[in-house]
Amino acid sequence: MALMLMSIPLDAGTSYVFICLWMLSTVLKNTFLRRWSFFGWHQDKNYNYSKSSYLLIPMMVYWGLYLLSMLWTEDKTTGWLEVYSLAWFVAIPLTCLCTDFREVTKTRLRNILWLYVIFMSVLFVVLLVVDQVKPCQPFLWLRIGCEFYNLHHSYMAVYIVVGLAFLYSECLFAESASVKKNILIVVCACCLFPFLLLINSRTGSLGLVLLLVMCWTHLSFVRKKYRASFVMLLSVVLIGCVSYITLPEKFKRLSATTEQVAHGDKSDVRFAIMERALTVVKENPVIGVGAGDIEDALTPFYGTREDVYRPHNQYLETWMATGVLGVLVLLLMMLVPMVNAVKRRRWLAVSIIIIFAVSILFESMLERQMGVSFFCVMMVLFVVDGHCAKNQLCNVNQEVESNNQ
């Protein structure tokens, strides 16, 4: 799982290799060690099974709608490529339903996320060193380096914000943590914050603002640590002022977008792209145009198919392909795990889902392989977290039974 998560920022193809290995190991384990314990068959009566894997069922329905849209799409070749790119939405839920994750504990899950955060921090240092070597504009290579492996800077920004969300969750245990771990938290935060700033992504900036608001709200109203929330607010203001003074050009793009939204200016190319996509949606609101005909439907607005811009909005992209039902299922894919996380007070999972839900307003993240793999792996981690609670309860029950014997 750690290799799956760490390989996504570098290459989606490599992450798929690790995902396949994980699924294969799961099937082999259930076949030879658990005696065909698939989907609840021949379950261990002494084990308290979790139902968290069923949270992934909306993902399977989402893929099924894309498959169903092949009945009315005209460009079958493009349509089947779309269906194939979302095949993980079926394979991974089925794999999770086939295993109980009884080997996974909360400590191991945290270690997986720690490896991910450390890897992102090391990646920032490497790109920063390369930036000093290559004769280009200051910090330009940080953005070029993100795209070196065909990664869009907006995707990288989401990866970074997720890492920062995990660091915040670790800060809540800073008082009981060792000095080494607290130092590691500070070092990783000092790497990820400038990394997010220097790649100059509006999606990342919005995600960071959302994360800071959620963290401050959590400290103030859930944890009721008013002193810590005041220190956090003061630190954010100071860091923001220093960043604006030292790197003002990095804020120009964000400030220009803010002014356009405030004054209703639609001169930005993103607004034009979304308006054209909305026109197609209004013409086909119920069933959409099909998974393979999105570009054909947008061609009249651009002249040729080669000049077509995709909507850059996953909600519009899904609505164009599968209709209104697809958008509802897309919302369920995020709402169902989030409601479950709120009930179990898993605020890290809640924050990650909210960040992803807002990020896909500006990028069609499920139309690229790195977005699909990242979403799938994160959903697996949410499921694993649900199993961890059952594993802990099961271990306690086994200890009680052994003591009674």
N, C-alpha and C positions, 0 to 999 in steps of 0.2 A: 504493500500500500504506500509506503514511503517513496519507493521508486516511481510508482505511478504519479504521485503528486509532484515530485521534484522534476520529473521529465517533461511535464506539460509546458512550463515556460520556455523550454529549449526547443522541443520538437514534438508535435502532436503524433507523428508517426511512431516515435520511440515510446511515447506513453501508451499507444495502442498495443505495442508488444508486451509491455508489463501488465496491461489490463487483460490481455489474452492469457498470459501466464498465470495471473491470479485466478481467472475463471477456470482454467484447466486444473489448477491445483485444488480448487474447491470441488470440482466434479470428481476428481480422483479420490479426494479425502472422503467424500460422501459415499463413493462407490465401494472402496476397499476397507475403510476404517469405520464408517458409520452404518454399513450394511444397507445401502440404498435408502438413506433417510432423506428423500427428496419430498419437498412440499408437505412435510408433516408425516410421511409414511414411516412406520417403524421408529417412532421417536423414542428417546430415552425417557421413561416415565419419571425418573428421578431428576430430570432437568426442567427448569422453569423457562419455557420458550418465550421469546419476545415476539410481538406482532409488528415491530417497527418496519420490517421488510415490506409490508403491505402498503406503506406510504408511497412506494415507488410505482404502484399500479397506474396512476395518472400518466406516468411517462410512457407506459406501454400503450395506453389509449391514444396519446398524442402521436406516437409512431403509426398506430393503426389508422388515424385520420389521414395522414399523409399517404399511406398505402391506399386508402379508399379513394382519395382524390385522383388516383391514376385512372379511374373509370371515365373521367371527363376531361382530363388533360390531353392536349394534342401533341405536345413535344414529349414523347415517351422517353427518349434518351435522357434528357435533362431531368425529367421526373423521377426516373429510376435512380439517378445519381443522388437526388435529394433524399429519396427513401433509404438508399444505402448508407448515406452519411449519418442518418439518425438510427441506424440499426442498433447502436449501443443502448438506445432507450428501451430495447426489448431484452437484449442479452444480459445487461447488468442487473435489472430487476429480477429476471429469472435466476441468475446466479445467487443473488441475495436471498431469494426464497428457498434456495437449495441448501443453505448453510445456516448455522445458528451462531457463528462467531464466538463460540464459547471460549476460545483461546485469547480473545481480545479483552483487555482491561482498560480502565481509564488512564492508567499510567502509560501504557503502550500507545494509546490514542494520542495523548499529549506529546509523547516522544515523536510520533509521526509528524505532527504539526510543527514541532520544534525543528525537525530536520528540514522541513519546507521553508520555514522562516530563515534559518541559517543559510540555506542554499540561495535564497533570494538576496540576502545581505552580501554573500560572497560574489554573486553575479554583479551586484552594483559596484563592488570594489574592483572587479576585473574590468568592467566597462569603463570605470573611471580612470584606471591605469592606461587602458588603450586610448582613451581620449587625450591623455597627455602626450602620447607617442605619435598619434596621427596628426598631420598638419591640416586641421580643419577648424571650423568655428568652435568657440568654447562650448563644451558639453554637447556638441552636435552628435558625437558618436554614441552618446547614451541613447538617443532616439534611433539612430541608424542601427546600433547594435541590437535593439529590441526587434527590429525588422529584419535582422540578418538571417534569422531562422524562419522568416515569413510570419513573424508575430507582429500584429498591429499594436501600436503604443497604447491604445485604449484597453486592449486585453491585458497587457502587462500592468496597466494602472489598476485594474480590478484585482489582479493577483496580489499586488502590493497592499492594497487596502484590506484585503482578507488577512494578510500577514499582520498588519497593524491591529486588526480586530482581535486576533489571537494574542498579541502582546498585551493588549489591554486586559484580556481575561486573565493572563498570567500576573499582571500587576496587582490584581485583587488578592493574590496569595503572597505578595511580596514580603509581608511581615513574617510569615512562617517559612519563607524560602531561604535558601542559603545565600551567602554573599556572592558566590560565583554566579548563581542563577540571576540575581538582581543585576549584576554587572553585564551579563549576557543580554538581559532585556534592554538595558540602556544602549549597549553597542548596536544591537539589531535595530532599535528604533532610530538611532542616529544614522543608520544606513538607509532604512526604508523611507524615512521622511524626505531627505534630499533626493532620493531616487524618484519618488513620485513627483516632486517639484520640477526636476530637471527634464523629465521626458515630456512635460508640457502637454498634458492631456486634460481636456475639459471634463471628460467622464471621470477621470481620476480625481480631479479637484472637487467635483460634486460629490463623489463617493466619500472623499475625506471629510467634507463638511457634514455629510449625513452621519458618518461614523463619530465625529467629535460631538455632534448634538446628541446622539444616542448614548455615548459614554457619559457625557455630563448629566443627562437625564437619569441614567442608571445610578450614578454616584449620588445624585441629589435626592431622588425620590424613592429609589428602591433600596439602596444601601444606606441612605441617610448619612452620608459622610460629607457634611457641608464644608468642612475645612479643606478636604481633598478636592472637592468640586471647585472651590474658590481658587485653590492653587492651580488646578488644571485650566480654568478659564483665564487666569492671569498669564500662565505659561503660553497658552495658545495665542493670546493677543501679542505678547512680546515676540514670539517666534514669527508670527505673521508680519509684524512691523519690520523686523530685521530682514526677513526674506524679501519683502517688497522694496526695501531700501537697497539691498545688495544685488538683487536680480529683478529689476523692474520690468525687463522685457518679457519675463516669463508670465507676468500678470496681464499683459496687454490683450492677449487672445481671450482670456477669461472675462476681463472687464468689458471688452467690445461685445462679447456675447450677452453679458448681463444688460448692457445698455440697449441692445437690440430687442431683447425680451421685454424690458421695461417700457420702451417707447413703441412697441408693436411693429418694429422694423423687420420685414421679412426678406431683406436683401441677401441674407446668408444662404448659401447653397443648400444647407440642410433643410431649411424651411420649404424651398422649392421642391426638393426631392420628396418630402413628406406630403406636400399638397397633391403632387401627382399620384402618389400611392393612394391617398385618400380618395381621389377621383375614381380609381380602379375599384377600390373597396365599395364605394357607393353604387357602382354599376353591378357588382357581384357580391352582395352582403351576406348571403345565406350559405352558399357552398364554395365561394371563391372561384378562382380561375383554374385551379389545379396546381400541383407541386411543380410542374415543368413549364408552365406558361406565364410565369411572373414577368420575365423579361419581354416576352412577346406582347403582353398587355401594356407594358410601359414604353414600347418602341415608338408608338405614334407621338409621344411627347418629346422624344429625343432625335427622331429622324432615322437612325439606324440602330440595330441591336448592339453593335459594338460600343456605342456611346451611352448605353443605358446605365443609370445608377440605381442600385438596389435601395430599398427604403431607408436603410440605416436605423431601423426600428423593428425589433423582433415582434412586437404585437401586430404592427401593420403587415409585416412579412407573413406571419402565420395566418392573419385574416385573409390576405390575398390568396394564399395557397389553399386553405382548408375551410374558410368561411368563419362565421361567428362561433360555431361550436369549437373550432380549434383554439380560438382566443380564450374561451371559457376553460378549456382543458389546460391551456398554458398557465392560466391563473391558478387553477387547482393544483398544478404541479408544485407551485410555490406556497399556496395558502395552506394546503393540508400538512406539509412538514412544519410550517411556521406555527400553526395552531397547536400541533403536538409539542413543539419546542417550548411554546409559551406555557402550556400546562405543566411541563416538566421543568420549567424555569431554566431552560438552556439558552441564555441570552446571547451567547456567541453564535449559535445556529440562527437565532432570530435576526441578528445584525447582518450576517452573511447573506441570508435570503433577501433582506430588504435592499442591501447594496446591489445584489444581482438584479433584483426586480427593477430598480431605478436605472441601472447601467444599460439594460436592454431597451430602454427608451431611446438611446442614442446610438446603439450598435445592434446589428442583427447577429448576436453572439452565437446563436444556435445554427447559423448557416456556415460557420467555419468549424473545422475539425477541432482546433484548440479550444473553442468555446464549448463544444459538445462534450469533449473529454473532461474539461474542468468542471462543468456542471454535473456530469455523471459521478466523478470521483467525490465531489463535495456531498452529493446526495448519499453516496455509499458511507461516507464518514458520519453523516447524520444518523443513518441506520445503525452503524456500528455503535454510536454513542447510546442509542436506545438499547442495544443488546448488552452494553457494559453494565447498566443498572441491573438487568436480569442476571448477568454473570455474577455480580457481587452478591445478589440475594441468594443465588444458587450456592455459591461458595460458603455463605454463612449457614445455610440449611445443612449442607454437607458436614460442616464442622460440628454443628449441634448434634446431628445424627451419629457422627463418629464418637463424640463425647458421651452420648447416651449409651452407645454400645460398650 
